Amino acid sequence: MPPVPSATPGAAPSLNLDLGTGRASSRPVTPGTRGALNLMPPPPERRSKLAEDIEKAGKPDCRRAHADKGLLGVVPLAQAALSRDGDCRW
């Protein structure tokens, strides 16, 4: 059995505090990745106010879009009022 080297009483063992030299640093670091697995999807990109207004301008006016349906026009009007992506604009 080889002899175990003993530490000298005056010298403290050296610690490797450099965390960037290991195998993990060879991976590219991308913003939004945390840990080994990325469990949270990135947030969806938010459309600008201008893009929303342009899309809204292309929809017909709700007051006239369902006027020919009589009382049955209440159902699509209520749906358009409650949803953000209705088939007409207010």
Residue frames as a rotation matrix with the C-alpha (Angstrom) as fourth column:
MET 1
0.582 0.813 0.000 0.00
0.813 -0.582 0.000 0.00
0.000 0.000 -1.000 0.00
PRO 2
-0.199 -0.699 0.687 1.49
0.600 -0.641 -0.478 3.40
0.774 0.317 0.547 -0.97
PRO 3
-0.566 -0.038 -0.823 1.93
0.776 -0.360 -0.517 5.92
-0.277 -0.932 0.234 1.79
VAL 4
0.502 0.810 0.302 -0.70
0.845 -0.535 0.031 8.65
0.187 0.240 -0.953 2.00
PRO 5
-0.490 -0.705 0.513 0.80
0.531 -0.708 -0.465 12.12
0.691 0.045 0.721 1.59
SER 6
0.119 0.490 -0.863 0.15
0.973 -0.229 0.004 14.20
-0.196 -0.841 -0.505 4.65
ALA 7
0.628 0.163 0.761 -0.57
0.394 -0.910 -0.130 17.90
0.671 0.381 -0.636 4.55
THR 8
-0.544 -0.829 -0.132 2.02
0.610 -0.282 -0.741 20.09
0.576 -0.484 0.659 6.05
PRO 9
-0.069 0.581 -0.811 0.75
0.963 -0.174 -0.206 21.97
-0.261 -0.795 -0.547 9.07
GLY 10
-0.448 -0.166 -0.879 1.52
0.200 -0.976 0.083 25.42
-0.872 -0.138 0.470 7.66
ALA 11
-0.945 0.054 -0.321 0.09
-0.322 -0.306 0.896 25.00
-0.050 0.951 0.307 4.12
ALA 12
-0.122 0.973 0.195 -3.63
-0.412 0.129 -0.902 25.01
-0.903 -0.190 0.385 3.45
PRO 13
-0.382 0.019 0.924 -4.94
0.686 0.675 0.270 22.86
-0.619 0.737 -0.271 0.60
SER 14
-0.908 0.020 -0.419 -5.58
-0.256 -0.818 0.515 24.86
-0.332 0.575 0.748 -2.56
LEU 15
-0.075 0.960 0.268 -9.18
0.360 0.277 -0.891 25.25
-0.930 0.030 -0.366 -3.68
ASN 16
-0.878 -0.104 0.468 -10.22
0.479 -0.182 0.859 25.52
-0.004 0.978 0.209 -7.32
LEU 17
-0.270 0.786 -0.557 -12.72
0.324 -0.470 -0.821 28.38
-0.907 -0.402 -0.127 -7.26
ASP 18
-0.737 -0.015 -0.676 -12.74
-0.580 -0.501 0.643 28.91
-0.348 0.865 0.360 -11.03
LEU 19
-0.105 0.817 0.566 -16.24
-0.042 0.565 -0.824 27.80
-0.994 -0.110 -0.025 -12.09
GLY 20
0.578 0.401 -0.711 -15.86
-0.624 -0.345 -0.702 28.62
-0.526 0.849 0.051 -15.80
THR 21
-0.344 -0.819 -0.459 -13.28
-0.932 0.240 0.270 25.99
-0.111 0.521 -0.846 -16.74
GLY 22
-0.430 0.205 0.879 -15.45
-0.199 0.929 -0.314 22.89
-0.880 -0.310 -0.359 -16.46
ARG 23
-0.820 0.156 0.550 -17.35
0.536 0.548 0.642 20.98
-0.201 0.822 -0.533 -19.12
ALA 24
0.158 0.977 -0.143 -20.49
0.861 -0.208 -0.464 23.08
-0.483 -0.050 -0.874 -18.61
SER 25
0.100 -0.135 -0.986 -18.81
-0.093 -0.988 0.125 26.22
-0.991 0.079 -0.112 -19.91
SER 26
-0.880 -0.449 0.157 -18.37
0.091 0.164 0.982 24.70
-0.466 0.878 -0.104 -23.38
ARG 27
-0.165 0.899 0.406 -22.15
0.975 0.211 -0.071 24.95
-0.149 0.384 -0.911 -23.96
PRO 28
-0.705 -0.032 0.708 -23.36
0.292 -0.923 0.249 28.20
0.646 0.382 0.660 -25.47
VAL 29
-0.651 0.482 -0.587 -25.22
0.563 -0.212 -0.799 30.36
-0.509 -0.850 -0.133 -23.00
THR 30
-0.607 0.546 0.577 -28.51
0.386 -0.431 0.815 31.63
0.694 0.718 0.051 -24.37
PRO 31
-0.863 0.348 0.365 -30.82
-0.504 -0.606 -0.615 34.00
0.007 -0.715 0.699 -22.54
GLY 32
0.126 0.991 -0.038 -33.87
-0.966 0.132 0.221 32.19
0.224 0.009 0.974 -21.25
THR 33
0.355 -0.047 -0.934 -32.24
-0.002 0.999 -0.051 28.81
0.935 0.020 0.354 -20.63
ARG 34
0.104 -0.273 0.956 -31.84
-0.974 -0.221 0.043 27.85
0.200 -0.936 -0.289 -17.03
GLY 35
0.097 -0.126 0.987 -30.32
-0.593 0.789 0.159 24.63
-0.799 -0.601 0.002 -15.92
ALA 36
-0.797 -0.462 0.389 -30.08
-0.057 0.700 0.712 21.44
-0.601 0.545 -0.584 -17.93
LEU 37
-0.477 0.720 0.504 -33.71
0.879 0.387 0.279 21.43
0.006 0.576 -0.818 -19.09
ASN 38
-0.965 0.262 0.031 -35.70
-0.258 -0.961 0.094 24.39
0.054 0.083 0.995 -20.31
LEU 39
-0.676 0.736 -0.045 -39.11
0.709 0.633 -0.310 23.60
-0.200 -0.242 -0.950 -18.83
MET 40
0.126 0.714 -0.688 -40.67
0.316 -0.687 -0.655 27.03
-0.940 -0.135 -0.313 -19.31
PRO 41
0.137 -0.063 0.989 -41.38
0.990 -0.014 -0.138 28.06
0.023 0.998 0.060 -22.91
PRO 42
-0.883 -0.457 -0.109 -40.35
0.457 -0.889 0.028 31.56
-0.110 -0.026 0.994 -23.91
PRO 43
-0.184 0.867 -0.464 -43.13
0.216 -0.425 -0.879 34.16
-0.959 -0.262 -0.109 -23.68
PRO 44
0.214 0.314 0.925 -44.99
0.957 0.124 -0.263 34.80
-0.198 0.941 -0.273 -26.93
GLU 45
-0.838 -0.530 0.131 -44.01
0.546 -0.804 0.236 37.87
-0.019 0.269 0.963 -28.85
ARG 46
-0.054 0.824 -0.564 -46.37
0.549 -0.447 -0.706 40.76
-0.834 -0.348 -0.428 -28.24
ARG 47
-0.065 0.129 0.989 -47.87
0.963 -0.252 0.096 42.45
0.261 0.959 -0.108 -31.27
SER 48
-0.937 -0.317 -0.148 -47.57
0.343 -0.918 -0.201 46.18
-0.072 -0.239 0.968 -31.48
LYS 49
-0.249 0.866 -0.434 -50.54
0.221 -0.385 -0.896 48.48
-0.943 -0.319 -0.095 -31.07
LEU 50
-0.310 0.072 -0.948 -50.21
-0.807 -0.547 0.222 49.52
-0.503 0.834 0.228 -34.70
ALA 51
-0.928 -0.061 -0.368 -50.46
-0.267 0.797 0.542 45.91
0.260 0.601 -0.756 -35.92
GLU 52
-0.672 0.733 -0.108 -53.57
0.620 0.477 -0.623 45.34
-0.406 -0.486 -0.774 -33.78
ASP 53
-0.127 0.632 -0.765 -55.19
-0.150 -0.774 -0.615 48.54
-0.980 0.037 0.194 -35.08
ILE 54
-0.585 -0.123 -0.802 -54.46
-0.798 -0.088 0.596 47.63
-0.144 0.988 -0.047 -38.71
GLU 55
-0.952 0.252 -0.175 -56.03
0.211 0.951 0.225 44.20
0.223 0.177 -0.959 -38.22
LYS 56
-0.451 0.817 -0.359 -59.04
0.548 -0.064 -0.834 45.74
-0.705 -0.573 -0.419 -36.47
ALA 57
-0.358 0.285 -0.889 -59.53
-0.532 -0.845 -0.057 48.25
-0.768 0.452 0.454 -39.31
GLY 58
-0.851 -0.022 -0.524 -60.02
-0.486 0.412 0.771 45.42
0.199 0.911 -0.361 -41.80
LYS 59
-0.787 0.609 -0.099 -62.99
0.603 0.726 -0.330 43.98
-0.129 -0.319 -0.939 -39.88
PRO 60
-0.328 0.742 0.585 -66.55
0.341 -0.484 0.806 45.18
0.881 0.464 -0.094 -40.56
ASP 61
-0.691 0.184 0.700 -68.43
-0.621 -0.647 -0.443 47.34
0.371 -0.740 0.561 -38.07
CYS 62
-0.951 0.297 -0.087 -70.40
0.301 0.819 -0.489 45.19
-0.074 -0.491 -0.868 -35.58
ARG 63
-0.427 0.841 -0.332 -73.46
-0.207 -0.448 -0.870 47.45
-0.880 -0.303 0.365 -35.75
ARG 64
0.164 0.480 -0.862 -73.82
-0.940 -0.190 -0.284 46.76
-0.300 0.857 0.420 -39.46
ALA 65
-0.729 -0.574 -0.373 -72.22
-0.669 0.714 0.208 43.32
0.147 0.400 -0.904 -39.79
HIS 66
-0.914 0.390 -0.110 -75.10
0.405 0.889 -0.214 41.42
0.015 -0.241 -0.971 -38.15
ALA 67
-0.680 0.685 -0.260 -77.97
-0.513 -0.698 -0.499 43.86
-0.523 -0.206 0.827 -38.75
ASP 68
-0.330 0.570 -0.753 -79.56
-0.839 0.188 0.510 41.61
0.432 0.800 0.416 -41.39
LYS 69
-0.744 -0.032 -0.668 -79.89
0.114 0.978 -0.174 38.67
0.659 -0.205 -0.724 -38.95
GLY 70
0.272 0.909 0.315 -82.55
-0.223 -0.259 0.940 40.28
0.936 -0.326 0.132 -36.77
LEU 71
0.713 0.074 0.697 -82.72
-0.698 -0.019 0.716 38.87
0.066 -0.997 0.038 -33.24
LEU 72
0.905 -0.425 0.029 -80.36
0.423 0.905 0.058 36.03
-0.051 -0.040 0.998 -34.18
GLY 73
0.375 -0.783 0.496 -77.67
0.206 -0.451 -0.868 38.66
0.904 0.428 -0.007 -34.66
VAL 74
0.723 -0.063 0.688 -77.44
-0.640 -0.436 0.633 39.03
0.260 -0.898 -0.355 -30.88
VAL 75
0.911 -0.367 0.188 -75.46
0.235 0.836 0.496 35.79
-0.339 -0.407 0.848 -30.57
PRO 76
0.297 -0.873 0.386 -72.53
0.879 0.092 -0.467 36.82
0.372 0.478 0.796 -32.82
LEU 77
0.341 -0.150 0.928 -72.63
-0.139 -0.984 -0.108 40.33
0.930 -0.092 -0.357 -31.36
ALA 78
0.891 -0.001 0.454 -72.31
-0.453 0.047 0.890 38.95
-0.022 -0.999 0.041 -27.83
GLN 79
0.723 -0.668 0.174 -69.50
0.653 0.744 0.140 36.66
-0.223 0.012 0.975 -28.94
ALA 80
0.199 -0.655 0.729 -67.66
0.621 -0.491 -0.611 39.57
0.758 0.574 0.309 -30.55
ALA 81
0.536 0.055 0.843 -68.15
-0.436 -0.836 0.332 41.72
0.723 -0.545 -0.424 -27.45
LEU 82
0.919 -0.112 0.378 -66.82
-0.311 0.383 0.870 39.05
-0.242 -0.917 0.317 -25.07
SER 83
0.557 -0.752 0.352 -63.86
0.749 0.638 0.179 37.85
-0.359 0.164 0.919 -27.12
ARG 84
0.089 -0.627 -0.774 -60.85
-0.064 -0.779 0.624 39.84
-0.994 -0.006 -0.109 -28.09
ASP 85
-0.876 -0.466 -0.122 -60.61
-0.184 0.089 0.979 38.32
-0.445 0.880 -0.164 -31.57
GLY 86
0.046 0.979 0.199 -64.19
0.135 0.192 -0.972 38.74
-0.990 0.072 -0.123 -32.74
ASP 87
-0.245 -0.078 0.966 -65.26
0.924 0.282 0.257 38.80
-0.292 0.956 0.003 -36.36
CYS 88
0.409 0.365 0.837 -66.17
0.613 -0.788 0.044 42.49
0.676 0.495 -0.546 -36.22
ARG 89
-0.712 -0.692 -0.120 -64.95
0.591 -0.499 -0.634 45.70
0.379 -0.522 0.764 -34.59
TRP 90
0.247 0.792 -0.559 -66.78
0.955 -0.296 0.003 47.96
-0.163 -0.534 -0.829 -32.17
